[in-house]
């Protein structure tokens, strides 16, 4: 599992920035930075959904989306949850 504190980069302030940073740490099949298409194959979410998550157009994803993101981006729920909105 990736952990935000393991990286020497500035800590992101939004879910979108966090997901972009975490994907940039993962290598795709070609050894380069993982593309959204490769992440789609890895977690099963569509490229448009992944794009919306990484650009901030989705800030409160459903439980099933969170589960797939955790698996695909290799994240712990605790690291992911700090970027979710508080109770309504």
HUMO-V684159 format. One record per backbone hydrogen bond with DSSP energy under -1.0 kcal/mol. NH is the residue of the N-H (numbers start at 1). CO is the residue of the C=O. E is the energy in kcal/mol with one decimal. If there is no record, write none. Layout:
{{NH | CO | E} {NH | CO | E}}
This chain:
{{2 | 74 | -3.7} {6 | 3 | -2.1} {7 | 4 | -1.6} {18 | 14 | -2.4} {19 | 15 | -2.7} {20 | 16 | -2.3} {21 | 17 | -2.5} {22 | 18 | -2.5} {23 | 19 | -2.5} {24 | 20 | -2.1} {26 | 23 | -1.4} {28 | 32 | -3.6} {31 | 28 | -1.8} {34 | 26 | -2.0} {39 | 35 | -2.2} {40 | 36 | -2.5} {41 | 37 | -2.0} {42 | 38 | -1.6} {43 | 39 | -2.7} {44 | 40 | -2.5} {50 | 46 | -2.5} {51 | 47 | -2.8} {52 | 48 | -2.3} {53 | 49 | -2.2} {54 | 50 | -2.5} {55 | 51 | -1.2} {57 | 52 | -1.5} {58 | 52 | -1.5} {66 | 62 | -2.5} {67 | 63 | -2.3} {68 | 64 | -1.8} {69 | 65 | -2.5} {70 | 66 | -2.9} {71 | 67 | -1.9} {72 | 68 | -2.9} {73 | 69 | -3.0} {75 | 70 | -2.0} {80 | 76 | -1.9} {81 | 77 | -3.3} {82 | 78 | -1.0} {83 | 80 | -1.8} {84 | 81 | -1.6}}
